[in-house]
Amino acid sequence: MKTYLTSDTHFGHAGMMSARMNRPRSFTSVEAMNETVIQNWNNRVRKDDEIWHLGDFAYGASVAMCREVFARLNGRKHLILGNHDAGRTTSLPWYSQQQMAEPVIEGVRVVLCHYALRTWSGIHRGAIHCYGHSHGSLPGTSRSCDVGCDDWDFRPVTVSEILERLAENAAMETGPAAVAALAEAA
């Protein structure tokens, strides 16, 4: 079993294809956008895998559409509530729903929240932070990372992939010393 993270799928949200958002305008319709995200999700996540969705599952979608999309997605699904997660999303059969969570994934304590945090529990003891909401517009740091699908080719990611990105961020922040400190903390 593997564990994956994603955020901000915004199933059913036509506004995500506007010029002000980071999604490619190559999506010809909301249905095409939904199908791409569903296919990319299921190409990675198996039925017995665990996946943490860090909010904004759907927007502007009917209850029926939310149920249909949810049923098609592989994995044991957890929801970290986002600002667009109304009853149509919270009524789905999530394995868990909460504002924040701190699971240990691949041996790493991960603080999960829909919103980016400046500091979090365990930051100086190796905990990393994953967030969504910003759709790739808020750069990560050597300890925090946007896991929104807009920033990861519309697919869920593993903690190993996130750690690689954190190392890249560390190298951009302060050079090799930050990369060594990140490796030592992990």
Secondary structure, DSSP 8 states (H G I E B T S, - for coil): --EEEEB---BT-GGGGSTTSSS-TT--SHHHHHHHHHHHHHHH--TT-EEEE-S--BSS--HHHHHHHHHHS-SEEEEE--TT--HHHHTS--SEEESEE--EETTEEEEEESS--SS-TTGGGT-EEEE-SSTT-S---SSEEE-BGGGTTTS-B-HHHHHHHHHHHHHHHH-HHHHHHHHHH-
